[in-house]
Each structure stands twice: as structure tokens, then as C-alpha cells.
Amino acid sequence: MPVRWREAMDRALYGPGGFFVSGPGPAGHFRTSVHASPAFGRALLRLLDRVDAALGHPDRLDVVDVGAGRGELLRTVARDVAPALAARLRLTAVEVAPRPGDLPDGIDWVDEIPYGIVGLLVATEWLDNVPLDVAVRGADGWRYLLVDPASGTESVGGPVDAEDASWLATWWPVPGGPARAEIGRARDEAWADAVGHVDRGLALAVDYGHVAPERPVDGTLTGYRGGRQVPPVPDGSCDVTAHVAIDSVASAGERVARCAYALGSQREALRALGADGGRPPLALATTDPTEYVRALAAASTVAELTDPAGLGGHWWLRQPVAVTRDPLVAR
């Protein structure tokens, strides 16, 4: 029986046996910044140092990873953090899947975002998997799209409700004529809720997305399985994802935090944190060939993270909460 896309996505991704609940996890199907290189985690550690300083070096410093996969990011943080900071660090993974058996004991595993966070909340490619409704616009206005969960076949449903109509008018303004849109209101609410769990510190969302002047007329809904893009059939066998209306999400977070946000590309953010992907000096190949090869390999992985046509084009949304803004959003 056809249902709205938001319901279908929720079942397919997070229901019993859903894509993110069972199986190998996201790393088995697609490549995120976390999976691409440990350099991503090390850059976040440098950002964490800034958060720690802005907070005045509290007795407990949180790092909460929302949509943690199988804990890859927090494993890197736990391995590479300086001993002096490690003693004050509390690492928490938020994920609906069961706790991995090989996860280090120092990482907490929960299925809901904890309250009272003092430190850094990070959501890497989480918002693109927050279920949302899809609509099409015809001569009689916007209507919900329905989908058959088993086949992925779509059909047109009833008119969108007042709240979704308001969101579309504000955040998805497109020229007249037929159009397709992913209604990002659910993601706005999810991000606002996440920011509301931070007492003091920084909320960081890293994701692919778009802003109002560049909304895609045909939408972005798609699927991934085994490293390949596939049709978005919401039967639990593949990831179902859509780009994030990042400006709308940012506005929702700002209303909760009551502090201006910063929005820019991953390329800009990682370079500001010291990960520039530059090649090592050629002279090093003569003086220390082993170190040259190691440095060249490291530069290659950073180059992938900062490639503007790939991961480097992801958005970094930084939302300070009850702290001085400038040190946390400086480029």
C-alpha cells in the first residue's frame, strides 16, 4: 500500500531490520569523510581544542557523535587525543544499531541524544538520512508523493498541509511550472532538537546539501547499496537519502541557540584546521624516502576530503551555544 515518503523512509532505515539497524553499517555501502581518512577525525580534534578553550577547559568535555555508524569517528578521537585531554573527555555515540562488540569501553553507546552536553556535538551525514516527505507541484499546487515500499513506484497523494506549504513557500521557492521538492521541515526540527541538547559548546553538522538559490527542480532523492547509486526503493535493502536544505536547517538551529551560525564548505573548514592536502617537499624523497611515501599517502587522503567536487564540497554548519562565537567559526 502506498504511503508518504517520510513514513516509508523511517521504516526502511530505522525500523526492525532497517538499513541502519542491521548489517555492516554505512561503511559497507558508501564512503563518508569519516571513512575516507583518519585526517578528518584529527581535524575535529583540533576543533575540539578550540571548543575546550572557549569553554574554559571544563572538568568534563563531551564529544557526542549523532548517527555514529559503527563508531568510526569516536574510535579515531579516542586513539589520537592527547593524554591530558583524554582524562577529561567523555565520548558518546548516538545510533539505533546495537553496540559493536569491538567498540572500546571508553565510548558510551546510546540511542538518543543525551541532554546537558558541554563540548562538541557532531553530526556527519546524519541529516540527509532524517526521513522527510516529498512533494510535487502541478497546476493545483503542491501535493505529497506516495511510494510503494516494496517497489519504489510513486503516485500523487493529497495536498500538503499548512505547515509544509509554509515551509515550501519560504525555503523552496522555484519558478512556476511542475517541480519536485523534498520538504526539509523534519530535518529542521531534528537539528533544532539536537542543538537544544547542548548546554554550552558547539554543534557541528557536516553534510551534502543546497541553499535556496540553487534548489534542484527535480529533487535529489536517491539510494546507495554496496558502494553504488541505486533507485531509492524504501524496502530496507539500501540507503535512502536526499540532500539537505542546509540554510533552512541553519536557521532552525539559530533560533534555538540564539547565536549566529557559520556556514561554509568542508574544504574551507579543513584547511582552516590545518588539513590542506599539500604534497610533501620533493627533497624529502631523497633525504627520507620512507617518510616521503608516508607523507604523500597522507596528503592524498586529505586531498579527497578537500576536493570541491566531492567531499570537500560538503557543507559545515557550525552553531555555537552559550560560548564566544569567533574562535569556533574562524576560517
JOJOGI-V494743 format. One record per residue. RES is the residue in one letter. SS is DSSP state (a for helix, b for strand, c for the rest). PHI is phi in whole degrees, 0 to 359 (* if undefined). D_FIRST is the distance of its C-alpha to the first C-alpha in Angstrom with 2 decimals. Layout:
RES&SS&PHI&D_FIRST / RES&SS&PHI&D_FIRST
This chain:
M&c&*&0.00 / P&c&296&3.82 / V&b&225&6.50 / R&b&291&10.22 / W&a&300&12.17 / R&a&298&14.33 / E&a&293&11.92 / A&a&296&10.59 / M&a&297&14.32 / D&a&300&15.49 / R&a&295&13.61 / A&a&293&14.49 / L&a&267&18.05 / Y&a&235&19.13 / G&c&283&17.05 / P&c&305&18.50 / G&c&73&19.42 / G&c&294&18.41 / F&c&303&20.34 / F&c&271&23.05 / V&c&267&23.33 / S&c&240&24.17 / G&c&81&26.11 / P&c&282&29.06 / G&c&92&27.97 / P&a&304&27.97 / A&a&299&31.35 / G&a&280&29.99 / H&c&232&27.72 / F&c&207&29.38 / R&c&251&32.78 / T&c&255&33.44 / S&a&300&36.86 / V&a&297&37.17 / H&a&281&36.74 / A&a&292&38.89 / S&c&195&42.13 / P&a&295&43.79 / A&a&299&45.51 / F&a&295&42.51 / G&a&297&43.05 / R&a&291&46.78 / A&a&295&46.33 / L&a&296&44.29 / L&a&296&47.22 / R&a&293&49.51 / L&a&295&47.24 / L&a&298&47.28 / D&a&300&51.07 / R&a&293&50.91 / V&a&298&48.58 / D&a&302&50.95 / A&a&294&53.94 / A&a&296&52.33 / L&c&274&51.62 / G&c&79&55.21 / H&c&55&54.48 / P&c&294&52.91 / D&c&297&53.43 / R&c&233&49.72 / L&b&238&47.68 / D&b&270&43.89 / V&b&233&41.69 / V&b&244&38.02 / D&b&256&35.53 / V&b&269&31.99 / G&c&74&29.39 / A&c&280&32.16 / G&c&65&30.51 / R&c&244&32.91 / G&c&85&35.77 / E&a&299&37.32 / L&a&295&38.66 / L&a&290&40.21 / R&a&297&41.78 / T&a&296&43.57 / V&a&300&44.66 / A&a&297&45.99 / R&a&285&47.86 / D&a&256&49.42 / V&c&293&50.16 / A&c&296&53.86 / P&a&305&55.24 / A&a&296&56.51 / L&a&279&53.10 / A&a&304&51.30 / A&c&294&53.15 / R&c&256&51.52 / L&b&274&48.04 / R&b&237&44.95 / L&b&258&41.97 / T&b&225&38.46 / A&b&262&35.24 / V&b&248&31.98 / E&c&200&29.05 / V&c&277&26.13 / A&c&287&27.09 / P&c&298&29.87 / R&c&299&33.42 / P&c&297&34.80 / G&c&294&37.62 / D&c&260&40.03 / L&c&289&39.64 / P&c&303&43.12 / D&c&299&43.97 / G&c&284&44.82 / I&b&249&41.22 / D&b&284&39.19 / W&b&229&35.47 / V&b&226&33.23 / D&c&253&29.56 / E&c&221&30.40 / I&c&295&32.90 / P&c&286&36.21 / Y&c&273&38.19 / G&c&74&41.77 / I&b&291&41.60 / V&b&236&44.99 / G&b&146&44.81 / L&b&239&42.10 / L&b&255&38.32 / V&b&233&36.73 / A&b&230&33.15 / T&b&261&33.04 / E&c&51&29.81 / W&c&259&27.90 / L&a&298&26.85 / D&a&292&25.06 / N&a&253&22.61 / V&c&287&22.10 / P&c&302&18.42 / L&c&212&18.30 / D&b&274&16.44 / V&b&240&16.89 / A&b&228&18.04 / V&b&236&19.46 / R&b&249&22.50 / G&b&237&23.31 / A&c&297&25.97 / D&c&259&24.52 / G&b&99&24.18 / W&b&281&21.60 / R&b&227&17.88 / Y&b&293&15.07 / L&b&266&13.12 / L&b&257&9.36 / V&b&219&8.21 / D&c&277&5.96 / P&c&301&7.71 / A&c&279&8.89 / S&c&248&10.40 / G&c&83&11.04 / T&c&291&10.52 / E&b&257&10.93 / S&b&213&10.92 / V&b&270&13.14 / G&b&256&12.39 / G&b&280&15.17 / P&b&298&18.60 / V&c&292&19.33 / D&c&283&21.13 / A&a&297&24.90 / E&a&294&25.15 / D&a&290&23.01 / A&a&297&24.86 / S&a&295&28.09 / W&a&298&27.22 / L&a&298&26.42 / A&a&295&29.65 / T&a&276&31.65 / W&a&248&30.37 / W&c&230&28.65 / P&c&284&31.13 / V&c&233&30.77 / P&c&300&32.69 / G&c&300&31.49 / G&c&111&29.05 / P&c&299&25.53 / A&b&202&24.53 / R&b&230&21.81 / A&b&217&22.22 / E&b&261&21.11 / I&b&279&21.74 / G&c&275&24.10 / R&a&300&24.62 / A&a&297&22.95 / R&a&286&25.37 / D&a&303&28.26 / E&a&294&27.59 / A&a&295&27.33 / W&a&290&30.58 / A&a&300&32.37 / D&a&296&31.55 / A&a&298&32.89 / V&a&299&36.02 / G&a&294&36.52 / H&c&275&37.00 / V&b&264&40.03 / D&b&285&43.28 / R&b&211&45.43 / G&b&139&44.93 / L&b&224&42.59 / A&b&256&38.83 / L&b&235&38.00 / A&b&248&34.71 / V&b&239&34.76 / D&b&195&31.93 / Y&c&272&31.24 / G&b&186&30.52 / H&b&206&31.89 / V&c&240&33.75 / A&a&309&33.54 / P&a&293&35.88 / E&a&238&33.95 / R&c&298&30.27 / P&c&285&28.48 / V&c&297&27.35 / D&c&260&24.37 / G&c&75&23.41 / T&c&225&23.64 / L&c&302&20.25 / T&b&205&20.70 / G&b&230&20.55 / Y&b&221&23.41 / R&b&208&24.01 / G&c&57&27.46 / G&c&83&29.31 / R&b&237&27.52 / Q&b&283&25.27 / V&b&224&21.98 / P&c&301&18.81 / P&c&279&16.72 / V&c&272&13.83 / P&c&276&12.56 / D&c&252&12.58 / G&c&90&15.86 / S&c&271&18.15 / C&c&214&19.54 / D&b&291&20.67 / V&b&238&18.68 / T&b&216&21.30 / A&c&213&22.62 / H&c&302&26.22 / V&b&263&27.53 / A&b&284&28.96 / I&a&293&31.98 / D&a&291&34.15 / S&a&293&31.69 / V&a&301&31.39 / A&a&299&35.20 / S&a&297&35.73 / A&a&296&33.58 / G&a&294&35.63 / E&a&296&38.85 / R&a&295&38.20 / V&a&282&37.93 / A&a&282&40.81 / R&c&56&43.02 / C&c&213&44.46 / A&c&298&44.09 / Y&c&262&41.94 / A&b&236&42.73 / L&b&227&40.40 / G&b&200&41.37 / S&b&274&40.59 / Q&a&298&40.68 / R&a&304&43.56 / E&a&296&45.61 / A&a&294&44.77 / L&a&292&45.60 / R&a&296&48.79 / A&a&294&49.85 / L&c&263&49.36 / G&c&92&51.59 / A&c&255&49.17 / D&c&253&50.27 / G&c&73&49.79 / G&c&291&53.36 / R&c&290&55.08 / P&c&291&57.90 / P&c&302&61.47 / L&c&298&62.50 / A&c&299&65.75 / L&a&296&63.87 / A&a&297&63.20 / T&a&272&66.96 / T&a&282&67.80 / D&c&209&64.86 / P&a&302&62.66 / T&a&296&60.46 / E&a&294&59.72 / Y&a&297&59.13 / V&a&297&56.45 / R&a&297&54.80 / A&a&293&54.94 / L&a&293&53.66 / A&a&295&50.61 / A&a&296&49.94 / A&a&296&50.34 / S&a&295&47.84 / T&a&291&45.07 / V&a&293&45.93 / A&a&300&45.86 / E&a&295&42.23 / L&a&293&41.42 / T&a&252&43.26 / D&c&295&42.28 / P&c&296&41.23 / A&c&272&38.98 / G&c&228&37.11 / L&a&297&37.09 / G&a&294&40.04 / G&a&274&37.97 / H&c&298&35.73 / W&b&276&36.31 / W&b&246&38.28 / L&b&255&37.75 / R&b&249&40.53 / Q&b&240&40.50 / P&b&292&43.71 / V&b&228&43.73 / A&c&57&47.09 / V&c&220&49.15 / T&c&297&51.27 / R&c&286&49.01 / D&a&304&51.26 / P&a&297&51.76 / L&a&268&48.02 / V&a&239&47.01 / A&c&298&50.16 / R&c&253&49.77
